[in-house]
């Protein structure tokens, strides 16, 4: 009987032949290498997933809010270039066209502090859902307005429903640590700039796809309503509430006058509110008379005037989204604000002295760079100087001040243009911005005094 082959049956390596021992050693080494590689992949994959989850937890709400603001401003931008022609299709006079813009700002003036303070009490998310949903309704109603007076009334209510910017700013302030607040506010400002770039472009394309007459503007307005509907869904699905609802004892009705009184008692807030009033009057005056000025000085037509808004918006968006955060980390919000106001005012001076048409675009872009940091810096300083339960109200008061400036700025600029000539409106902007810059220079001193008690 043949003996069994102990070299195969035995597991004792001492009984194996030398080639078999080498083969087993190589197999063990390959298995160990595979295990080490698997452990390495699992380690790095797990670490990467943890980083992704951490990033989403920290920045997901901010990204969602950025998208909501962007979509809202795209919807608003669609309408802006169509409003004069929409009013003309209803056989409106020039002053009635202006009234459509004025009533929109008037609605924002009343809504911003109310919704900002109300969001402090009941939370940010309910306000955002209601206001964005109402925007859908008012865009649809505007598309089918039967006459100019109904359209003006709808625009007033549209301004009321769009008075949620202070609530958005309050939300960003809630979810941002102090050292990141200015940078994140600048991202929201970047969403504004991008929305204003893309919105008018979409509005121009859609307005040519329908028949002539009033109906040619229904498609862009319905498009704005659709975008606002997506914004509403975005708030409902992706935004987490950042504030705890107050009890009935704590919950006081929003009081605009009380908020204004508190602002007057704060040297920092008062100077910020006055800065907003001054620089926004200059900006709104420039916006309303720029086309008339460019046509009178350099014989520009609609094509040249419209083309300038693309580089202007890109410059503002880059400043807010790329450069704002490192600038505020290095120099602080108050210094960046003062520098932005001086640059913004300088652009008015240069434009008033400019004899060449080809210099208009770079000078306006310079002003856009300065203006881009003003809005974000003011909002950040207000949020840093205000208790958490009052931030929405103070930011709302600041937005209401901006609405007043958008109402009065075009009136004064138009009057100066008619009375003293085209350059008068430009020099008025330079003179108006100067006190805002001086007020901003004082902020650092008051902030240091407050910090040291």
C-alpha positions in Angstrom: 0.0 0.0 0.0 1.4 3.4 -0.9 2.2 5.8 1.8 0.3 9.1 1.9 2.1 12.2 0.7 2.7 14.0 3.9 4.0 17.0 2.1 0.5 17.8 0.8 -1.6 16.6 3.8 0.5 18.2 6.5 0.2 21.8 7.4 3.6 21.8 9.1 5.9 24.0 7.0 8.9 22.0 8.1 7.6 19.0 6.0 7.2 21.0 2.8 9.7 21.2 0.1 11.7 24.4 -0.4 9.8 25.5 -3.6 6.4 25.0 -1.7 7.7 27.0 1.2 8.7 29.9 -1.1 5.3 29.8 -2.8 3.5 30.0 0.5 5.6 32.9 1.7 4.9 34.8 -1.6 1.1 34.1 -1.2 1.2 35.4 2.4 3.0 38.5 1.3 0.5 39.2 -1.5 -2.4 38.7 0.9 -0.9 41.0 3.5 -0.2 43.6 0.8 -3.9 43.4 -0.3 -5.1 43.8 3.3 -2.8 46.8 3.8 -4.0 48.3 0.5 -7.6 47.7 1.5 -7.1 49.2 4.9 -5.4 52.2 3.3 -8.3 52.7 0.8 -10.8 52.3 3.6 -8.9 54.8 5.8 -8.6 57.5 3.1 -12.1 56.9 1.8 -13.5 57.1 5.3 -11.5 60.2 6.0 -12.6 61.8 2.8 -16.3 61.0 3.5 -16.0 62.5 7.0 -14.5 65.7 5.5 -17.3 65.9 2.9 -20.0 65.4 5.6 -18.3 68.0 7.8 -18.1 70.5 4.9 -21.8 69.9 4.1 -22.8 70.3 7.7 -20.9 73.6 8.0 -21.6 75.0 4.5 -24.7 73.2 3.2 -27.2 75.7 4.6 -25.1 78.6 3.3 -24.9 77.0 -0.1 -28.7 76.5 -0.1 -29.2 80.1 0.9 -26.8 81.3 -1.8 -28.9 79.4 -4.4 -32.1 80.8 -3.1 -30.8 84.4 -3.3 -29.4 83.7 -6.7 -32.7 82.3 -8.0 -34.7 85.2 -6.5 -32.4 87.8 -8.1 -32.5 86.0 -11.4 -36.3 86.3 -11.2 -36.1 89.9 -10.3 -33.5 90.6 -13.0 -35.8 89.1 -15.6 -38.3 91.8 -14.9 -36.1 94.9 -14.5 -35.3 95.5 -18.2 -38.9 94.7 -19.2 -40.7 97.0 -16.8 -40.6 100.2 -19.0 -41.7 98.4 -22.1 -44.3 96.5 -20.1 -45.7 99.8 -18.8 -45.6 101.3 -22.3 -47.7 98.4 -23.6 -50.4 99.5 -21.2 -50.2 103.0 -22.6 -48.5 104.4 -19.6 -46.8 107.8 -19.4 -43.1 108.3 -18.4 -43.9 109.3 -14.8 -46.1 106.2 -14.4 -43.1 104.0 -15.5 -41.0 105.7 -12.8 -43.8 105.2 -10.3 -43.7 101.4 -10.9 -40.1 101.4 -9.7 -40.8 103.7 -6.8 -43.7 101.7 -5.5 -41.6 98.6 -5.5 -38.9 100.3 -3.3 -41.7 101.7 -1.1 -43.0 98.2 -0.5 -39.5 97.1 0.5 -39.2 100.0 2.8 -42.2 98.9 4.9 -41.5 95.1 4.6 -37.8 94.9 5.5 -37.8 95.9 9.1 -41.1 94.2 9.8 -40.1 90.8 8.4 -36.6 91.2 9.9 -38.0 91.7 13.4 -40.7 89.1 12.9 -38.0 86.6 11.9 -36.2 87.3 15.1 -39.4 86.2 16.9 -40.8 83.3 15.0 -37.8 82.1 13.0 -36.2 82.8 9.6 -37.6 79.8 7.6 -41.4 80.7 7.9 -40.7 84.2 6.6 -38.6 83.0 3.7 -41.2 80.4 2.7 -44.1 82.9 2.8 -42.3 85.8 1.0 -40.9 83.6 -1.8 -44.3 81.9 -2.3 -46.0 85.3 -2.6 -43.5 86.4 -5.2 -44.7 83.6 -7.4 -48.3 84.9 -7.1 -47.4 88.5 -7.8 -45.3 87.7 -10.9 -48.3 85.8 -12.4 -50.7 88.7 -11.6 -48.3 91.2 -13.2 -48.2 89.2 -16.3 -51.9 89.5 -16.7 -52.4 93.1 -15.3 -55.2 94.8 -17.3 -54.0 98.4 -16.9 -51.1 100.5 -15.6 -52.7 101.3 -12.2 -53.3 97.6 -11.4 -49.7 97.0 -12.5 -48.4 99.7 -10.1 -50.4 98.2 -7.2 -49.0 94.8 -7.9 -45.5 96.1 -8.0 -46.1 97.6 -4.5 -47.1 94.2 -3.2 -44.2 92.6 -5.0 -41.9 95.0 -3.1 -43.6 93.8 0.1 -43.0 90.2 -0.7 -39.4 90.8 -1.7 -38.6 92.5 1.7 -36.9 89.3 2.9 -33.3 90.4 2.4 -32.8 91.3 6.1 -34.2 87.8 7.0 -31.7 86.2 4.7 -28.9 88.3 6.2 -30.1 87.3 9.6 -30.0 83.7 8.7 -26.4 83.9 7.4 -25.5 85.8 10.6 -27.1 83.0 12.7 -25.1 80.2 11.1 -21.8 82.0 10.8 -19.1 82.5 13.5 -18.0 86.1 13.9 -14.7 85.6 12.1 -16.5 84.3 9.0 -19.5 86.6 9.0 -18.2 89.3 6.6 -16.9 86.7 4.1 -20.2 84.8 4.1 -22.2 88.1 3.7 -20.0 88.8 0.7 -21.1 85.4 -0.8 -24.7 86.5 -0.5 -23.7 89.8 -2.2 -22.1 87.7 -5.0 -25.3 85.9 -5.5 -27.0 89.3 -6.0 -24.4 90.3 -8.6 -24.7 87.0 -10.5 -28.4 87.1 -10.4 -28.5 90.6 -11.9 -26.1 89.5 -14.7 -28.1 86.4 -15.8 -31.6 87.7 -15.1 -31.7 90.5 -17.7 -30.1 88.2 -20.2 -32.8 85.5 -19.8 -35.5 88.2 -19.8 -34.2 89.6 -23.1 -34.2 86.2 -24.7 -37.7 85.1 -23.6 -39.2 88.5 -24.5 -38.5 87.8 -28.2 -40.2 84.4 -28.3 -43.8 85.6 -28.2 -46.0 87.8 -30.3 -46.0 91.6 -30.2 -48.0 93.6 -27.8 -48.5 93.2 -24.0 -48.4 89.4 -24.3 -44.7 89.5 -25.3 -43.8 90.1 -21.7 -45.9 87.3 -20.2 -43.3 84.6 -20.9 -40.5 86.3 -19.0 -42.8 87.1 -16.1 -44.0 83.5 -16.0 -40.3 82.4 -16.1 -39.7 84.7 -13.0 -42.6 83.0 -11.3 -41.2 79.6 -12.0 -37.8 80.5 -10.6 -39.4 81.9 -7.5 -41.3 78.6 -7.1 -38.0 76.7 -7.2 -36.7 79.1 -4.6 -39.7 78.4 -2.4 -39.0 74.6 -2.7 -35.4 75.2 -1.9 -36.2 76.9 1.3 -38.6 74.2 2.3 -36.3 71.3 1.5 -32.8 72.5 2.3 -32.9 75.3 4.9 -32.9 74.4 8.5 -34.3 76.8 11.0 -31.6 78.8 12.7 -33.6 80.5 15.5 -35.8 79.1 18.3 -39.3 80.4 18.4 -39.9 82.7 21.4 -42.7 82.1 24.0 -45.8 84.3 24.1 -44.3 86.3 27.0 -41.1 87.0 25.0 -42.9 87.6 21.7 -43.5 91.3 21.2 -45.0 92.6 18.0 -42.5 94.1 15.5 -42.0 97.8 16.3 -40.1 99.7 13.6 -40.0 102.9 15.7 -38.5 101.1 18.7 -35.8 99.6 16.4 -35.0 103.0 15.0 -34.7 104.4 18.5 -32.3 101.7 19.4 -30.3 102.4 16.3 -30.1 106.1 17.2 -28.7 105.2 20.6 -25.8 103.2 19.1 -23.0 105.3 17.6 -21.9 102.4 15.4 -25.3 101.5 14.1 -26.3 105.1 13.5 -23.2 105.7 11.4 -23.8 102.6 9.4 -27.4 103.6 8.7 -26.4 107.1 7.6 -23.6 105.6 5.4 -26.2 103.3 3.7 -28.5 106.3 3.1 -25.7 108.4 1.5 -24.0 105.8 -0.7 -27.3 104.2 -1.8 -28.6 107.7 -2.9 -25.5 108.0 -5.0 -25.8 104.5 -6.4 -29.5 104.9 -7.2 -29.0 108.3 -8.7 -26.3 106.9 -11.0 -28.4 103.9 -11.9 -31.4 106.1 -13.0 -29.4 108.7 -15.0 -26.5 106.7 -16.4 -28.2 106.0 -19.7 -29.2 109.7 -20.1 -25.7 110.8 -19.1 -23.9 108.4 -21.5 -26.2 109.4 -24.4 -25.7 113.2 -23.7 -21.9 113.0 -23.2 -20.8 110.3 -25.6 -23.9 109.6 -27.8 -24.2 106.0 -26.5 -27.2 104.0 -27.5 -29.0 101.1 -25.8 -26.5 98.5 -27.1 -23.5 100.3 -25.6 -25.3 101.0 -22.3 -26.6 97.5 -21.9 -23.2 95.9 -22.7 -21.5 97.7 -19.8 -23.5 95.8 -17.1 -21.8 92.4 -17.9 -18.3 93.5 -16.9 -19.7 95.5 -14.0 -21.5 92.5 -12.6 -18.6 90.2 -13.1 -16.2 92.7 -11.3 -18.6 93.0 -8.4 -19.2 89.2 -8.1 -15.4 88.5 -8.1 -14.8 91.1 -5.4 -17.5 89.7 -3.2 -16.9 86.0 -3.7 -13.0 85.9 -4.0 -11.4 88.9 -2.4 -13.7 90.1 0.3 -12.9 87.4 2.9 -9.1 87.8 2.8 -9.4 91.6 2.9 -11.6 91.6 6.0 -9.4 89.0 7.7 -6.4 91.2 7.2 -7.7 94.7 7.6 -11.1 94.4 9.4 -14.6 95.3 8.3 -14.5 99.0 9.2 -11.3 99.7 7.2 -12.6 97.7 4.2 -15.8 99.6 4.3 -14.1 103.0 4.4 -11.8 102.0 1.5 -14.8 100.8 -0.5 -16.6 104.1 0.0 -13.6 106.1 -1.0 -13.1 104.0 -4.2 -16.8 104.3 -5.0 -16.7 108.1 -4.6 -13.5 108.3 -6.6 -15.2 106.7 -9.6 -17.8 109.5 -9.6 -15.0 112.1 -9.6 -13.1 110.3 -12.4 -16.3 110.0 -14.5 -17.1 113.7 -14.1 -13.6 114.5 -15.4 -13.5 111.8 -18.1 -13.4 113.1 -21.7 -13.1 109.7 -23.4 -15.9 107.2 -24.1 -13.6 104.2 -23.9 -12.7 105.1 -20.2 -16.3 104.8 -19.1 -16.2 101.0 -18.7 -13.0 100.7 -16.5 -14.2 103.7 -14.4 -17.6 102.1 -13.8 -15.9 98.8 -13.0 -13.7 100.6 -10.4 -16.9 102.0 -8.8 -18.4 98.5 -8.9 -15.4 97.1 -7.0 -15.8 99.7 -4.3 -19.6 99.3 -4.1 -19.2 95.5 -3.8 -17.5 95.6 -0.5 -19.8 98.3 1.0 -22.9 96.2 1.2 -21.2 93.2 2.8 -19.2 95.2 5.2 -22.2 97.2 6.5 -24.2 94.0 7.0 -21.4 92.3 8.8 -20.7 95.2 11.2 -24.4 95.5 12.0 -24.6 91.8 12.8 -21.5 92.0 15.0 -22.8 95.1 16.9 -26.3 93.8 17.5 -27.6 91.1 19.9 -28.7 87.9 18.1 -32.4 88.4 18.9 -32.4 91.9 17.3 -30.2 91.3 14.2 -33.0 90.7 11.8 -34.7 94.0 12.9 -31.5 96.1 12.6 -30.7 94.6 9.2 -34.2 95.3 8.2 -33.9 98.9 9.3 -30.8 99.2 7.2 -32.6 97.7 4.2 -35.4 100.2 4.7 -32.9 103.0 4.7 -31.6 101.7 1.4 -35.2 101.7 0.1 -35.6 105.4 1.1 -32.3 106.1 -0.8 -33.6 104.3 -3.9 -36.7 106.4 -3.8 -35.1 109.8 -3.2 -31.8 109.3 -5.1 -33.2 109.2 -8.6 -35.4 112.2 -7.8 -32.5 114.4 -6.8 -30.2 113.1 -9.6 -32.9 113.7 -12.2 -33.5 117.2 -10.9 -29.8 118.0 -10.9 -29.5 116.5 -14.4 -32.3 118.7 -15.8 -31.3 121.9 -14.0 -27.5 121.9 -14.2 -26.6 119.5 -17.1 -25.5 115.8 -17.5 -22.4 116.0 -15.2 -24.4 117.5 -12.3 -25.8 114.1 -11.4 -22.3 112.5 -11.4 -20.9 115.2 -9.1 -23.9 114.8 -6.9 -22.9 111.2 -6.4 -19.4 112.1 -5.5 -20.6 114.7 -2.9 -23.1 112.3 -1.4 -20.5 109.5 -1.0 -18.0 111.7 0.8 -19.8 111.9 4.2 -20.4 108.2 4.1 -16.7 107.6 3.8 -16.0 110.0 6.7 -18.6 108.2 8.9 -17.0 104.8 8.1 -13.6 106.1 9.2 -15.0 106.7 12.7 -16.4 103.2 13.1 -13.1 101.6 14.1 -12.7 104.0 17.0 -16.2 103.3 18.3 -15.8 99.5 17.9 -12.5 99.6 19.9 -14.1 101.7 22.6 -17.1 99.3 22.9 -14.8 96.3 23.0 -12.8 97.8 25.9 -16.0 98.7 27.8 
